[in-house]
Amino acid sequence: MAASLQKNYDDLLAKYKEMIVLRSAGDVIHWDMETKMPAKGLELRSEQLSLIDLMVHKMITNRKIGNYLDAIEKDRGSGSLCPEERRNVHLLRKSYNEATRLPNKLVAEMAKQQILAVGAWKKAKAAKDFTMFRDDLAKNIELKRRAADILMDAKGTRTPYDALLDIYEPGMTAEQISKVFGGMRSGLIKLLKKVDEGDAPDRSFLSNRVTVDAQRKISSMVMDFLGYQTSGPEAWGRLDETEHPFSNGYYTDVRVTTHYYENNFRSSMFSVLHECGHALYEGGLPIEWMYQPIGSAASYGIHESQSRFVENMVGRSPEFLAYMLPRLRKVSGKALAGVDLDAFVRAVNISERSKIRIEADEVTYGLHVIIRFELEKDIFAGKLNAEELPQAWNERYSKYLGVEIGNDSEGVMQDTHWAGASFGYFPSYALGNIYGGMFLEKMQKDLPDWRASVRAGDFSKVRSWLRENVHSKGSMYDPADLVKVVTGKSMNIRPFLNYLGDKVEMVYGR
């Protein structure tokens, strides 16, 4: 590589590193806001995070970035760039072109409003009063629509909503998702019919009281099994408690949270599995790509494939539950006394029509996501406003899942995503399930003995497979291309539906 080309490339990455370092500082501030912040700190946090978002935006839109990109792309020697370097340039060009279209004032206003909206959402959810959140939600929608209109032109998408989807799942459109979700919806409804016709297993013991202290020990067991290190000189994570579980961080500092309910110990156990799945992905990215665009997750859908793979495909497997059950008995008092492995496996994998997404079983989960996807499409098509959302939400839950919503805290306000203005995020969960089904099918061919290893308490083979096949690829590929690289096949809902079919047969086919 010529000296001038090398210098421009190195200077470009140096600027990108500054952005990443600042963003990671914002992650820590956001974590603090959700976990340790005193009650009166919200306004200050909103100002801090707004300023950081504005600073990052100014950094990515700095004309120097454009000059470096122009110089690299016009350099006759640019063909000598290796694939990783070319991908870095591509990703930064895309970010620069899109970011330069968004006014600084709008970026700062969105960031501040999102923090205020999350604060309003927390109070409204606790009070079960949507009107306390409605105006902040409406403001979020207004600002996001303004941004989407701008990004639609920058990204070359057909609709504003497609522009938002591209943020989370590059290259994906609402039309494509609708087709995929249509096939998935049909498959899930067929499985639900089998569930309705079968005998539901007893799961009453899952509501037995397990103290928070005992659940903290369970969390430690889960993290030890996964290899998520939260103590000692090699620690790169930590676990804290918050209203809505989440994970955030970068490479060597990736944090997870959970929420404990004494009458529902499985909630925290599976949320820790889920969030640690995210953390293992972030911590498993190639260290040599740290501070580079390719050193990040391929998409939110791929991220969710990793979290739900660990939570469900491993965490709800008979093999993992066989490993955990005797350990759960030791710390849970009498909660699981007399419960055998078969009963435990069937109870944990029960399917039922429910109101809460994060508590939903694998069969019904996709329907929760489809509802949110349809509502978001209508919002950004101008067919639905904030005030109308509760009624629209309740109607779809009645139609798709046959459940009646009692109040808006268990309805339209159950998730934090819209409070944080993460419109376009929800489809990633269902796409993650589809990707995960394809990854599982491939891993079973590559590691036919993985279940025996998990039963023995050894997750290292699975973790290594995920790291080698998914984590190590970073953002070298768009998600659809990555799936094809890993599995040799284009996106297909069949492996996931086959996986669910086997599970329904295990639980209800007797």
QUINORHU-V55244 format. One line per field, one symbol per residue. ss: DSSP state (2 for helix, 1 for strand, 0 for the rest). psi: psi as a letter, one per 40 degrees, with the letter a starting at -180 (. if undefined). Layout:
BEGIN
ss: ???
psi: ???
END
This chain:
BEGIN
ss: 002222222222222222222222222222222220002222222222222222222222002222222222220222220022222222222222222000022222222222222222222222200022222222222222222222222220000222222222000002222222222222222222222220000002222000022222222222222200000000000011100000111100111111000000222222222222222222220022200000000002222222222222220002222222222222200000000022222222000000002220022222222222222222220000022222222222222220000000000000000000000000222222222222222222220002222220000222222222202220000022222222200000022222222222222200
psi: hidddddddddddddddddddddddddddddddedehideedddddddddddddddddddehdddddddddddehdedeehidddddddddddddddddedhidddddddddddddddddddddddefgddeddddddddddddddddddddddefididddddddddgheiidddddddddddddddddddddddeihhihedeeeihhidddddddddddddddfhheiieeheiihihidhiiiiahceghiiiihhhdegddddddddddddddddddeeihdeeheidefiididdddddddddddddddeidddddddddddddeebedehehiddddddddfihihidhdeeiiddedddddddddddddddeeeehiddeddddddddddddefihhdiedebeediedddeffheddddddddddddddddddddddgeeddddddeeheddddddddddddeebfdiiddddddddeeiihheddddddddddddddef.
END
